[in-house]
């Protein structure tokens, strides 16, 4: 359950105390984000985000895992959606998943190259997913590291885009119930996110 996943504040509380910092009363940025390493399909959140392809009909990577865990009804609903363009997002039910919904977004095929198009498209994936979450009255969402697997977006710039886009969105959409979980799968991504989050997310 979500209450078993610490927020970024809780993850860092002992450090903050040691350094003698005042903890703010809650509701700050650090209460709204978490870093979680593991399988996104087990998370009991309002929505998990799928790093899909433009057919929305499944594939390998996290997409394959999500379809396998959600069952064939997810495929049937995706089949009715007429695909999805790069950078856009579409929402379905979660079916057999513990998550209520799946937000399918299509990341750019980067193959190691990060130019303006790749950057804009990846930014749009996060923005459009968050917009759908809000439109459906949802509060908690988990993102995988979109495009960084089969689509070959370099991990460090992808993390930078994910974190900056989510941070700006949270600042522009204040709601105390918002919780965004960065669900990393690989140790390299865990290390990158941990380092960047320590700099970007601090309430004081
Ligand atoms: N939970 C969380 N993250 C995962 C999981 C999981 N169960 N499995 C893999 N990852 P990728 P892409 C991580 O390749 O680069 C598919 O075929 C993985 O380690 O899944 O956007 C689609 O149909 C990596 O960090 O997505 C598309 O054709 C991250 O998820 C294409 O792949 C994204 O890797 C999309 O490629």
Boltz pocket constraint, residues with backbone or C-beta under 6 A from the ligand:
constraints:
  - pocket:
      binder: B
      contacts: [[A, 38], [A, 39], [A, 40], [A, 41], [A, 51], [A, 52], [A, 53], [A, 58], [A, 59], [A, 60], [A, 61], [A, 62], [A, 63], [A, 64], [A, 65], [A, 107], [A, 144], [A, 145], [A, 146], [A, 147], [A, 148], [A, 149], [A, 150], [A, 151], [A, 152], [A, 153], [A, 183], [A, 184], [A, 185], [A, 186], [A, 189]]
      max_distance: 6.0
